[in-house]
């Protein structure tokens, strides 16, 4: 069974644990067609456009 050779210091332990708190929000962009917020480099779910070209047909409710 693996056993550590030396005690992990509090600074090293806390540095490793702090990486979780630094996660960022995913990037978002604005659709040029309808103005909705969407993920970059993806088709807009609201209007179905990508880079000004209609890619999907979106049914309106």
Secondary structure, DSSP 4 states (H G I P E B T S, - for coil): ----SSPPPHHHHHHHHGGGGGPPPPP-EE-TTT--EE-TTS--TTT-EETTEE-S-----
